[in-house]
Amino acid sequence: MVADAQRPELRLIREHGCHVFMGSRDPAKGAAAVASLALPEEAAARCTVVQLDACSDESVQAAACTVKAALGGSPLYAVVNNAGTGLGHGVTGEGVINTNFYGPKRVCDAFIPLLDPAVGRIANVGSGAGGGYVKRLGETDEARMLMRGDATWDELVEYVKTKMATKSLDDHGVYGLSKACVAAYTQFLAKTHPGILSSCMSPGFIDTAMTKGYGANKTPEEGTPSIRKCLFEKLEGNGWYYGSDGMRSPYHFMRNPGMDVYDGIMPF
């Protein structure tokens, strides 16, 4: 199950033989995206567009019902939460939080019952902006809460509401807040659904409509390695965050490819 934005579906279909349910707010645009992949007929048949707006409880629930019917009793292998907004999209404030923070929770709540509870996987697409946000907090209780791995969903919701109420964050800050909290939510998922491998990852600085004008130069396809690792490779931990190179990364600063792999030790 893939929801919007970055497009790993090309590699999933061509290289991994997956049947992809591609969530799209506008099914016509989703169908056009599939057509743009220029897949052979047999491969194209393995990509089903499903209407899904990650900001709408009703839309997400309806999408889950559609996918459940299509599966015919078979389990869903994985959920990829890659719907995201902010920056160049022109969406700000609560709109960013609704998509980037509440969106993955809506999708997980609806689709986890379809996953195999023993081998299913969840891949939440985060961003280096999340680590950058935590770094700017310094050695504070806020930073500890986001890093330590035991924050509950309710605690994260209260934290986000408090931060947004202060109106102290600019658009970059709100985006970073949303992605830092998605990483923390991923740790929460690992504890509440230990049989499912939940991961958060950065795709890298990818050239999309969201990053237009910000200097990104990597193609969407170049943003798939960390996602595919979290979907198919053996992972040593649950709830971990991975950099764009597929290596475990810290929650408290933006680790660039080639830097030392995070050892999991809380820095303070």
ChimeraX attribute file (.defattr): number of C-alpha atoms within 10 A of each C-alpha:
attribute: neighborCount
match mode: 1-to-1
recipient: residues
	/A:1	24
	/A:2	23
	/A:3	26
	/A:4	20
	/A:5	17
	/A:6	21
	/A:7	19
	/A:8	20
	/A:9	23
	/A:10	20
	/A:11	15
	/A:12	18
	/A:13	18
	/A:14	14
	/A:15	9
	/A:16	12
	/A:17	11
	/A:18	16
	/A:19	18
	/A:20	22
	/A:21	22
	/A:22	23
	/A:23	26
	/A:24	23
	/A:25	19
	/A:26	14
	/A:27	16
	/A:28	12
	/A:29	12
	/A:30	19
	/A:31	16
	/A:32	11
	/A:33	15
	/A:34	20
	/A:35	11
	/A:36	9
	/A:37	11
	/A:38	11
	/A:39	16
	/A:40	9
	/A:41	8
	/A:42	8
	/A:43	15
	/A:44	18
	/A:45	13
	/A:46	18
	/A:47	21
	/A:48	19
	/A:49	25
	/A:50	26
	/A:51	22
	/A:52	25
	/A:53	24
	/A:54	29
	/A:55	22
	/A:56	17
	/A:57	17
	/A:58	13
	/A:59	18
	/A:60	24
	/A:61	18
	/A:62	17
	/A:63	24
	/A:64	24
	/A:65	15
	/A:66	14
	/A:67	17
	/A:68	17
	/A:69	11
	/A:70	12
	/A:71	12
	/A:72	8
	/A:73	9
	/A:74	12
	/A:75	15
	/A:76	22
	/A:77	18
	/A:78	25
	/A:79	25
	/A:80	26
	/A:81	26
	/A:82	25
	/A:83	22
	/A:84	25
	/A:85	21
	/A:86	23
	/A:87	18
	/A:88	14
	/A:89	14
	/A:90	12
	/A:91	15
	/A:92	17
	/A:93	17
	/A:94	14
	/A:95	15
	/A:96	25
	/A:97	25
	/A:98	18
	/A:99	23
	/A:100	29
	/A:101	26
	/A:102	19
	/A:103	24
	/A:104	28
	/A:105	20
	/A:106	21
	/A:107	26
	/A:108	20
	/A:109	13
	/A:110	17
	/A:111	22
	/A:112	19
	/A:113	13
	/A:114	21
	/A:115	19
	/A:116	16
	/A:117	17
	/A:118	11
	/A:119	14
	/A:120	20
	/A:121	24
	/A:122	28
	/A:123	26
	/A:124	29
	/A:125	25
	/A:126	29
	/A:127	26
	/A:128	26
	/A:129	21
	/A:130	27
	/A:131	26
	/A:132	20
	/A:133	25
	/A:134	25
	/A:135	16
	/A:136	13
	/A:137	13
	/A:138	13
	/A:139	13
	/A:140	12
	/A:141	10
	/A:142	12
	/A:143	20
	/A:144	20
	/A:145	17
	/A:146	24
	/A:147	23
	/A:148	14
	/A:149	19
	/A:150	16
	/A:151	17
	/A:152	17
	/A:153	16
	/A:154	9
	/A:155	12
	/A:156	19
	/A:157	14
	/A:158	12
	/A:159	17
	/A:160	17
	/A:161	13
	/A:162	11
	/A:163	13
	/A:164	16
	/A:165	10
	/A:166	8
	/A:167	10
	/A:168	9
	/A:169	15
	/A:170	11
	/A:171	15
	/A:172	15
	/A:173	17
	/A:174	27
	/A:175	25
	/A:176	24
	/A:177	26
	/A:178	27
	/A:179	30
	/A:180	26
	/A:181	28
	/A:182	27
	/A:183	29
	/A:184	26
	/A:185	28
	/A:186	28
	/A:187	25
	/A:188	21
	/A:189	23
	/A:190	21
	/A:191	17
	/A:192	11
	/A:193	15
	/A:194	15
	/A:195	15
	/A:196	23
	/A:197	26
	/A:198	30
	/A:199	30
	/A:200	31
	/A:201	29
	/A:202	27
	/A:203	26
	/A:204	24
	/A:205	19
	/A:206	21
	/A:207	19
	/A:208	18
	/A:209	14
	/A:210	18
	/A:211	17
	/A:212	14
	/A:213	11
	/A:214	13
	/A:215	10
	/A:216	14
	/A:217	14
	/A:218	14
	/A:219	14
	/A:220	17
	/A:221	15
	/A:222	17
	/A:223	21
	/A:224	23
	/A:225	20
	/A:226	25
	/A:227	26
	/A:228	16
	/A:229	18
	/A:230	25
	/A:231	22
	/A:232	11
	/A:233	8
	/A:234	9
	/A:235	14
	/A:236	8
	/A:237	12
	/A:238	21
	/A:239	24
	/A:240	25
	/A:241	30
	/A:242	29
	/A:243	28
	/A:244	23
	/A:245	22
	/A:246	20
	/A:247	21
	/A:248	23
	/A:249	28
	/A:250	22
	/A:251	28
	/A:252	24
	/A:253	16
	/A:254	19
	/A:255	22
	/A:256	15
	/A:257	14
	/A:258	9
	/A:259	11
	/A:260	11
	/A:261	16
	/A:262	15
	/A:263	9
	/A:264	13
	/A:265	8
	/A:266	11
	/A:267	9
	/A:268	8
